[in-house]
Amino acid sequence: MKTRTVTRTRWVPHTEAGETRTVPEDYTEDIPVPPRDWDHILQRAALAIAVGFTGISVIWSAVSGGGLLTTTASEWIAYPVALAYDAAWITCLILEWLARYDADRARLPRRFGYAALIVAMIVIFAHGQLAGQWVAGLAGAAISLIAKALWALVLRQISFELPPLTREWVRVSRAEVGAQLAIIQQRRQLDRMRGQSQALLAATGMTATPAMATVTRDATPAVVPSALTPLLPIAAATPAVEPSRNADALLTVADVAQIASTTPPPPPNSVPPGTALLPVICRPRHSTPSHASRTAAPTPATPAAPATQHPTATPTVATIERVAAAATPAVEPSRNADALLTVADVARLRGVKPSTVRSWVNRGKLTPASSSADGRNVFDRNAVAALDTPAATPAVAPSQMEGGYA
């Protein structure tokens, strides 16, 4: 076994005058020499020869192509352009080298490389034919062919085919890493575009339009709730206002007006003059219509609770339904036998004043069925019918009562 001597340095303790210090010390050592790796040496030699042939091919191709192109262009243009013929197939060769472990990816650059090589060989042969030396042209074209063949053999020697599962694993891994790189590049591009947009907006003094923001809105057309039907004739006269952006659960007064803006105005005398249905549905105290108007015109129903709505209030759909129900003209109790009766309804049916009905309640003569949300008593129709009090006075419309409320 062959060995070779090498000099090494080590640190050793050394004592002088009673003081110990660590000092470097040189020493020699014989180590075995591994045999030469002739496979690696020859592989590098073949690679060097292929590179040398490629250089010769490029030079000869430039000379031949430049000489051919000088017939139509100056030498300063013809010879640099002639380098493109060999540069094309060399570029394809580099791409084939990078994809040497994936036969599918290496197939396309290999084909284009051979096509570019054929074009370069034709140019070299045509230059020799033009000079009257077709043999020299053929020999020059053969140099490029030999260089390409050497590279094909080198690639075949240093590359090897991967097993199918390993090849698929490499492809999946490459795809995942490539996706990450693509996302990073796209994010960088989006950040650059946002910066340019903000700079442009700041320079021009403009503001971002809704189209610039990411807003997801329901494209389903709005449907008018059935409870809003009584409000349509009243809200038809209101100018159209753009509905609020949040139309999923809440409706503003402007939304109701916008919904009702497409409904034609009501026919004349459909709503008694002087009757305010929104926001408080009652007849003013000072208004006293004639007996004919009380009997002919429909009487507005008593609202569940008087409330003053703020212009910017945002009532829920349930609130608007209650207001719509209050805006609906009252129906004779005989036509709606299942509904509960208010104090005003009982007074009108029995021909008495509301105070009389309240007196009945206090004395226990009439028992309320339940109480409404605002604490007002409501009565069952059967209990009212069971009263033995005769109708002593004519019916009084709720609009005649004080404030319009029971």
C-alpha positions in Angstrom: 0.0 0.0 0.0 1.3 3.4 -1.0 1.7 6.0 1.7 2.8 9.6 1.8 4.2 11.8 4.5 2.4 14.9 5.6 3.4 17.5 8.2 0.8 18.3 10.8 0.6 20.7 13.8 -0.6 20.0 17.3 -0.8 21.9 20.5 1.2 20.6 23.5 1.8 21.9 27.0 5.4 23.2 27.7 6.8 24.3 31.1 9.5 27.0 31.5 10.5 28.6 34.8 7.7 26.9 36.6 5.0 28.2 34.2 3.2 26.0 31.7 1.9 27.2 28.4 0.3 25.4 25.4 2.5 25.8 22.4 2.2 24.5 18.8 4.4 21.6 17.7 5.0 20.2 14.1 5.1 16.5 13.5 5.1 14.2 10.5 2.6 11.4 9.7 2.4 8.8 7.0 -1.0 8.3 5.5 -2.2 5.8 2.9 -2.7 7.0 -0.6 -6.0 5.8 -2.3 -5.7 4.5 -5.8 -6.5 6.8 -8.7 -10.1 7.0 -9.7 -9.6 6.4 -13.4 -13.3 6.4 -14.1 -13.6 9.9 -12.9 -10.4 11.0 -14.7 -11.6 9.6 -18.0 -15.0 11.0 -17.6 -13.5 14.5 -17.1 -11.2 13.9 -20.0 -14.2 13.0 -22.3 -16.0 16.1 -21.0 -12.9 18.3 -21.8 -12.7 16.8 -25.3 -16.4 17.5 -25.9 -15.9 21.1 -24.8 -12.8 21.4 -27.1 -14.8 20.1 -30.1 -17.6 22.5 -29.3 -15.2 25.5 -29.3 -13.7 24.4 -32.7 -17.2 23.9 -34.1 -18.2 27.4 -33.0 -15.1 29.0 -34.6 -15.6 27.1 -37.9 -19.3 27.8 -37.9 -18.7 31.6 -37.3 -16.1 31.7 -40.1 -18.3 29.8 -42.6 -21.5 31.6 -41.7 -19.8 35.0 -41.7 -18.2 34.3 -45.1 -21.6 33.4 -46.4 -23.4 36.4 -44.9 -20.7 38.9 -46.1 -22.3 38.6 -49.6 -25.2 40.6 -48.3 -23.9 42.4 -45.2 -20.7 43.9 -43.8 -18.2 41.8 -41.9 -19.0 43.6 -38.6 -22.5 42.3 -38.8 -22.1 39.0 -40.7 -19.6 37.3 -38.4 -21.4 38.1 -35.0 -24.7 37.0 -36.5 -23.0 33.7 -37.7 -22.4 32.8 -34.1 -26.2 32.3 -33.6 -26.2 29.1 -35.6 -24.0 27.1 -33.1 -25.4 29.2 -30.1 -28.8 27.7 -30.8 -27.9 24.1 -30.5 -25.5 24.7 -27.7 -28.3 26.4 -25.7 -30.5 23.3 -26.3 -27.6 21.1 -25.2 -27.4 23.0 -21.8 -31.2 22.6 -21.3 -30.9 18.9 -22.0 -28.0 18.6 -19.5 -30.1 20.3 -16.8 -33.0 17.8 -17.4 -30.8 14.7 -17.8 -32.6 12.9 -15.0 -36.0 13.5 -16.5 -36.3 12.0 -20.0 -39.7 13.7 -20.7 -38.3 17.1 -20.0 -35.1 16.5 -21.8 -36.8 15.2 -25.0 -37.9 18.6 -26.3 -34.6 20.5 -26.0 -32.9 17.5 -27.6 -35.1 17.6 -30.7 -34.7 21.4 -31.1 -30.9 21.0 -30.6 -30.7 18.5 -33.5 -32.8 20.8 -35.7 -30.5 23.8 -34.9 -27.5 21.6 -35.6 -28.8 20.7 -39.1 -29.3 24.4 -39.9 -25.7 25.1 -38.8 -24.3 22.3 -40.9 -26.3 23.4 -44.0 -24.8 26.9 -43.6 -21.3 25.5 -43.4 -21.8 23.3 -46.4 -23.3 26.1 -48.4 -20.3 28.3 -47.7 -18.0 25.6 -49.0 -20.1 25.0 -52.0 -20.2 28.8 -52.8 -16.4 28.9 -52.5 -16.1 25.9 -54.8 -14.8 23.7 -52.1 -17.7 21.4 -51.2 -15.4 18.9 -49.6 -14.2 21.6 -47.2 -17.7 22.6 -46.5 -18.7 19.0 -45.8 -15.7 18.6 -43.5 -16.6 21.7 -41.6 -20.2 20.5 -41.1 -18.9 17.2 -39.8 -17.1 19.1 -37.0 -20.4 20.4 -35.6 -21.9 16.9 -36.0 -19.0 15.3 -34.1 -19.3 17.9 -31.3 -23.0 17.2 -30.9 -22.4 13.5 -30.9 -19.8 13.7 -28.2 -22.1 15.7 -26.0 -24.8 13.1 -26.5 -22.5 10.3 -25.4 -21.3 12.3 -22.4 -24.9 12.9 -21.3 -25.7 9.2 -21.7 -22.7 8.3 -19.6 -23.2 10.6 -16.7 -27.0 10.5 -16.5 -29.1 7.5 -15.5 -32.7 6.6 -15.5 -34.6 6.9 -12.3 -37.1 4.3 -11.1 -40.7 5.1 -12.0 -41.8 5.9 -8.4 -38.7 7.9 -7.7 -39.2 9.9 -10.9 -42.8 10.7 -9.9 -41.6 11.7 -6.4 -39.2 14.1 -8.0 -41.9 15.5 -10.2 -44.3 16.1 -7.3 -41.6 17.7 -5.2 -40.6 19.9 -8.1 -44.2 20.9 -8.6 -44.7 21.8 -5.0 -41.5 23.9 -4.8 -42.4 25.5 -8.2 -45.8 26.4 -6.8 -44.3 28.1 -3.8 -41.9 30.1 -6.1 -44.8 31.1 -8.3 -46.9 32.3 -5.4 -44.0 34.3 -4.0 -43.4 35.9 -7.4 -47.1 36.8 -7.8 -47.3 38.3 -4.3 -44.2 40.4 -5.1 -45.9 41.5 -8.3 -49.2 42.3 -6.5 -47.3 44.3 -3.8 -45.5 46.3 -6.5 -48.9 47.0 -8.3 -50.5 48.1 -5.0 -47.6 50.4 -4.4 -47.9 51.9 -7.9 -51.7 52.3 -7.4 -51.3 54.0 -4.0 -48.6 56.3 -5.4 -50.8 57.2 -8.4 -53.8 57.9 -6.1 -51.7 60.1 -3.8 -50.3 62.0 -6.8 -53.6 62.7 -8.4 -55.6 63.2 -5.2 -58.1 60.6 -6.2 -59.8 58.1 -3.9 -60.3 54.4 -4.4 -63.6 53.5 -6.0 -65.8 50.6 -4.7 -64.6 48.7 -7.8 -61.1 48.8 -6.4 -62.0 47.2 -3.1 -62.8 43.5 -2.6 -66.5 43.6 -1.9 -68.7 40.5 -2.2 -72.4 41.3 -2.6 -75.4 39.1 -3.2 -76.5 39.5 -6.8 -80.0 38.2 -6.0 -82.6 41.0 -6.7 -84.3 42.4 -3.7 -87.8 41.0 -2.9 -90.4 43.3 -1.4 -91.8 41.7 1.8 -95.5 41.3 1.8 -95.7 43.3 5.0 -94.5 46.4 3.1 -97.4 46.3 0.7 -99.6 48.8 2.7 -96.7 51.2 2.8 -96.1 51.3 -1.0 -98.7 53.9 -1.8 -97.4 56.2 0.9 -93.7 55.7 0.1 -94.3 56.1 -3.6 -94.2 59.8 -3.3 -90.8 59.7 -1.5 -87.7 60.6 -3.7 -85.7 57.5 -4.6 -82.7 57.0 -2.3 -80.0 54.5 -2.8 -80.5 51.6 -0.4 -78.0 51.0 2.3 -75.2 48.6 1.6 -76.2 46.1 4.3 -79.5 44.9 2.9 -79.3 41.4 4.3 -81.1 41.8 7.6 -81.9 45.5 8.2 -83.9 48.0 6.1 -83.7 51.7 6.6 -86.5 54.1 5.9 -84.7 55.1 2.7 -84.6 51.4 1.7 -88.4 51.2 2.1 -88.8 54.3 0.0 -86.5 52.9 -2.6 -88.4 49.6 -2.7 -91.7 51.4 -3.1 -90.4 53.9 -5.7 -91.4 51.5 -8.6 -95.1 51.3 -7.4 -97.6 53.7 -9.1 -99.2 56.3 -6.8 -102.4 55.3 -5.1 -105.8 56.3 -6.6 -107.5 59.4 -5.2 -109.2 59.2 -1.8 -107.6 55.8 -1.1 -106.2 57.3 2.1 -108.3 59.8 4.1 -106.8 63.3 4.0 -105.1 64.4 7.1 -104.3 60.9 8.3 -100.6 60.5 9.0 -99.6 56.8 8.8 -95.8 57.2 9.3 -94.1 57.6 11.7 -97.2 57.8 14.1 -100.5 56.6 12.7 -103.2 58.7 14.3 -105.5 61.5 13.4 -104.7 64.9 14.9 -106.9 65.8 17.9 -108.2 69.0 16.4 -109.4 67.2 13.2 -113.1 66.4 13.4 -114.5 64.9 10.2 -118.1 64.9 9.4 -120.4 62.0 10.2 -120.6 61.0 6.5 -116.8 60.8 6.3 -116.8 58.7 9.4 -119.2 56.2 8.0 -117.9 56.2 4.4 -114.1 56.3 4.7 -112.2 53.3 6.1 -111.0 53.9 9.6 -107.2 53.5 10.3 -106.4 50.9 12.8 -105.0 51.8 16.2 -101.2 51.3 16.2 -99.5 48.9 18.6 -97.4 51.6 20.1 -96.8 55.3 19.2 -93.1 55.9 18.3 -91.2 58.7 16.8 -88.8 57.3 14.3 -85.5 59.1 13.8 -84.6 59.8 10.2 -81.4 57.8 10.5 -83.0 54.9 12.5 -82.5 51.4 11.1 -85.6 49.4 12.0 -85.6 45.7 11.6 -87.9 43.9 9.2 -90.2 43.0 12.2 -90.5 46.6 13.1 -91.5 47.6 9.6 -94.0 44.8 9.5 -95.7 46.2 12.7 -95.7 49.7 11.2 -97.2 48.2 8.0 -99.9 46.4 9.9 -100.7 49.6 11.7 -101.0 51.4 8.3 -103.5 48.9 7.0 -107.1 50.2 7.2 -109.2 48.6 10.0 -111.4 45.7 9.0 -114.8 45.2 10.6 -114.4 42.7 13.4 -117.0 40.4 11.9 -114.7 40.0 8.9 -111.8 38.9 11.0 -113.2 36.6 13.7 -109.9 35.2 14.9 -108.2 38.6 15.7 -108.1 40.0 19.3 -109.9 43.2 20.0 -108.4 46.4 21.5 -110.3 48.7 23.9 -111.2 50.9 20.9 -112.6 47.9 19.0 -114.7 46.8 22.0 -116.0 50.3 22.5 -117.0 50.6 18.9 -118.7 47.2 18.8 -120.6 47.9 22.1 -121.4 51.5 21.3 -119.7 52.9 24.4 -116.8 55.0 25.2 -113.3 53.5 25.8 -113.5 54.7 29.4 -116.5 52.5 29.9 -114.6 49.5 28.6 -111.8 50.2 31.0 -114.4 50.5 33.8 -115.7 47.0 32.9 -112.1 45.7 33.1 -111.6 47.3 36.5 -114.9 45.8 37.8 -114.1 42.4 36.5 -117.0 42.4 34.1 -114.7 42.0 31.1 -111.4 40.0 31.4 -108.6 40.8 28.9 -107.4 37.8 26.9 -103.8 39.0 27.0 -101.6 42.1 26.8 -99.9 43.4 23.8 -96.1 44.2 23.6 -96.7 47.7 24.8 -98.8 46.7 27.8 -102.3 47.4 26.3 -105.2 45.0 27.0 -106.6 43.0 24.1 -109.9 41.0 24.4 -111.3 37.8 22.9 -114.2 38.3 20.5 -116.4 35.6 22.3 -115.9 37.3 25.7 -117.0 40.6 24.2 -120.0 39.0 22.5 -121.1 37.5 25.8 -121.5 40.9 27.4 -125.2 41.7 28.1 -124.7 45.4 27.8 -127.0 46.8 25.0 -125.6 49.1 22.4 -126.6 52.5 24.0 -124.7 54.9 21.8 -123.6 55.0 18.2 -120.3 53.6 17.3 -117.4 56.0 17.5 -114.5 55.6 15.1 -111.0 55.3 16.6 -110.0 58.4 14.8 -112.5 60.4 16.9 -110.9 59.2 20.1 -108.5 61.3 22.0 -105.1 60.9 20.3 -106.4 58.0 18.3 -105.4 55.5 20.9 -107.3 53.2 23.3 
